[in-house]
Each structure stands twice: as C-alpha cells, then as structure tokens.
Amino acid sequence: MKKFADAAHRWWDLDGEFKPLHDINPIRLDWIAGHASLRGARVLDIGCGGGILSESMSAQGAEVTGIDLGDKALKVARLHALEAGIKVDYRLVSAEQLAAEQPRSFDVVCCMEMLEHVPRPASIVQAAAELVRPGGYVFFSTINRNAKAFALAILGAEYLLRMLPKGTHEYAKFIRPSELAAWARRAGLDPVEFKGLEVSLLDRSFRLGRDVDVNYFLACRRPA
C-alpha cells in the first residue's frame, strides 16, 4: 500500500512508471468490450488505482464504480475524472466489504493487474464472483509463475529495461493460470477465455496472443 501511495501522484504521467498501464489500456478495454457490452452496463473496477481503466470504460458509456484501498490514488482519480469531465463513482472500500453490501449488483466486474499484489488473491476472486449478477462477466489479469515470467517480468522489465520500478513485483505472488481458474470455479464462475498479453522487448509494444507464460487475461462468466 505504501509503495503505491508514494507513486500516486504519477498515475497520469504518460512517461512515468505507470506508462505500461497506459500502453496496454486500449488492448484490455477492447478485449473486455469484445466479451461484454459496456454501454449502459453497471461496471465495477476492483483495484482501480488512479482510474486509467475506469475512465476509459466510462467513456464507452458504462456506469462505472472504481474501488481501491489507496486513498491517495483515489484522490488523484477523482481529480483527473473531474478535469476530464468523466463520471466515475470512486469509493475507498475493499472488494469483500462491497460484496457484503451490494451482492449481484454489477453486469461487469474487472480486476486487472492487482491479484499479484495482494496477500489473499482467492478472496478477491470470491468477492468478484459475489458482486457480479447472474449472466454477467468477470475479467482478471495477472502474471504467471514460472522461470520465464521471473526472467521477463522481473529481471527484464524491472532491472534491465527499467519499464517498471525495481521491487514492483514479488515472484512468490505470481499466479499460475490453473490456480486462477480453480479459484474462479470454486467461486461459482465459468472460465471462458484465456489470452496472453505478449510484450516485445525490442520496441516495448504489447499485443494479445495465445502465449500465457507471462502476462495473461482471464474472462469468466457467472452462470445465469
């Protein structure tokens, strides 16, 4: 929490440490919209941070709620949304608490680039499943746990290319696709699609593909 609080003022610096999130945001937005219509949908963004994904979904016509436990990041998100003229309801609340307050309230629930940073990721998956309505979609993204992921996501991205600050990730918190799918099924979700977020280390560009060895997305649906 302290690590992200210290960097909160740089969320919307397009050339700062959150540049990779800005770079991949159009990709993840298109992927989400390819599964679930956002226009008029009630959408929850868990771990919204400074609001990069939340704002883009609101611009697509969604009614977006963004939640985070970082007060500084939420202040930045609210200020930027105000300046941009975009409406997002930002709340300082945990996913578990909101699930107790508003179960089955959202058409779409997103939890992107967050699970590898929390102590109990399975609890977040369970809360996401409780928050989505029957027939709704839940979207996750995280990092696989293997030697290739360690080499690229930590050694490559943090130490060699310095795409991310050193210490951004902890290898032990990376999550295998089989683990995430098992948590989703246990929570009552049906996994629909895995996609890999492939990175070119030469030009630092991103694209969706079939390789889930490092960064990957998982789309799930709650049975109607």
N, C-alpha and C positions, 0 to 999 in steps of 0.2 A: 504494500500500500504506500509506504514512504517513497519507494523508488518511482512510482507513477505520479505521486503527488509532487515530487520535486520537478518533474518534467511537464506538469500540467499546462504551464503557460506556452509550451511549444507544440501543442496539439495541431494547430493550424498553420504551422511553419512548413510550407511545402518542400523545403530543402533540409528540414531538421530530422530528428531521429524517428519521427513518425511518417517520413516520406514513403516507406514501403506500404503503409496502410493507405495512403492517398493513391499510390500507384495501382494497388490491387482492388481498390474500391469499385471501379466500373465493372471489373470482372465478377466480383462477388455479387454486385447488385443485379447484373444481367442473369447470373446463374439462379439467384433467388426468384427473380421475376419470371424466369423460364419455367419454374415449378408452380408458383402461386401468384395469382393476380394481386398486385399491390393497390390498385386504385380502389379506394373506398374500404380497404381492409383495415382491421384493427391489428396493429403490429407492435410487438414488444422486442426491444433490443436490449438483451442482458449483457452487462459489462460494456455500456455504450461509450465510456471514456469521454472524449471531447466532442462526440457526436458526428463523426465522419459518415458512418453508415446511416445513422438515424436521419440526418438531414437529407441524404440522397433518397431514402425511401419516402420521406415526407414529400419531396419534390415530385415523386412518382404518383402522388395522390393518396398515400396511406395516412391513416390516423395513428401516429407513432408515439409510443411511450418508451423513453430510454431510462434505464436504471443502472446505477453504479454505486459502489461504496466509497468512491473517491469524491469528497466534497469539492476539492479544488478543480478537478476535471469537469464536474457538473456545472460549476460556475462559469468556466470557460465555454462549455457547450451552450449554456443559456445565453451568454453574451453574444456568441457567434450567431446563433439562431436569430436573435433579435436584430443584429446588424444585417443579416441576410434576408430578413423578412420571412423566415420559415418557421412554421409552428410545430414544435415538439414538446411533449409533456415530460420533463426530466424530473426524476424522483431519486432521492437518497434512500434506497431500500434494497435489501437482499432479495434474490430470486425466491428463496424459501419463504420469506415473510410475505412477499407479494402473492405467492401461490396459495398461502393460507387465507389471504384477504380476497383474492379475485380468481378462484379456480375456473378453468374453462372459459376465459374471457377474451382470448385473442385468436384471430384467424391465422396469424403467422408469428412464430417466436424465433428469434435469431440469437445465437451465442457464438460470436466469431472472434477468434484469436484471444480467447480468455481461459479456456479449460486448462491449458498448460501452466497457468499462473496461480491457480487456486489450490488449497490444501485438500478439498474433497470434491473433485470434479463430478463424481457419480451423483452427488447430492444436487448439483446444478442441473444435470440431465433429468433427474427425477422431478425437480421443480418445473423445468421447461415443459415436461410432459403433462404436468398438472395444470399448467397455465393455458395450454392450447385447447381450443374447442375440438370436439369430435369432428373428424374430417379435415382438420387444419394441419398445417405443416410446421415442422421444427427444423432449423438449419444450424449445423455446427461446423466450425473449422478449428483445426489444431495441428499438432506436429507429431509424426510417427516416432517411435522409439526404437532405433537401430543404429548401427555403426554409420550408415550413410547419412542419417539425419544428424548425428553428432558432428560429422565432418562438415556438412554443408550449413546446417542451421546455426551451429555454434562456432566451430573453428573458422569456417569460410565467411559467414555473414557478419560475425561479431569481431573476429580477430584479424582476418586477412583483408577483407573488403571493407570492413567497418560500415556496413549497411545499417547495423544496429549497435547500440552501446554495449560494451562488454558487460556481461552479467545479466543481460535481458532474459535469458532462458536458463533453466536448470534441466539437465538431461534426464534426471530421475523423474521429472514431472511430465515428460513426453508420454503420449498415449497411443498405443497400437490401435489400428482400425478395428481389430477383433474385440478389443476391450470396450471401445466406444459403442460398437454395435450391440454388444452384450448388455451394457448399461441401458441403452435405448430400449431394447426388447424387454428388459426387466421392468422398465418404467411404463410399459404399455404402448410403445411406439413401434412402427414398422419401418425399418430402414428401406429407403427407396433407391438411393444412388450415392455411390462414392465417386468423387472426382479429385484428381491430383492438381495441385497448384504448382506448376513447374516453373523453375527460375533459371534463366540464362545468366551465368556468372560473367559472361563476356560483356553484354550490354545491360545487365541488371534488369531485364524485362521479364514479364510474367505472362503465363498463358495456362488455360485449363487443359488437362490431358488425362491419360489413364494411369500415370505413374503416381502412386500414393506413398512412395517410400519416404518422402519428407513431409511437405505441407499437403494437407488434404481437406476436402469438404465432405460432409455427410448430410444428405437430405432425408428426413423422416416424415412419416405421416401418422397421425393418430386415427385409428380406425373409426369410421362413422358408426 
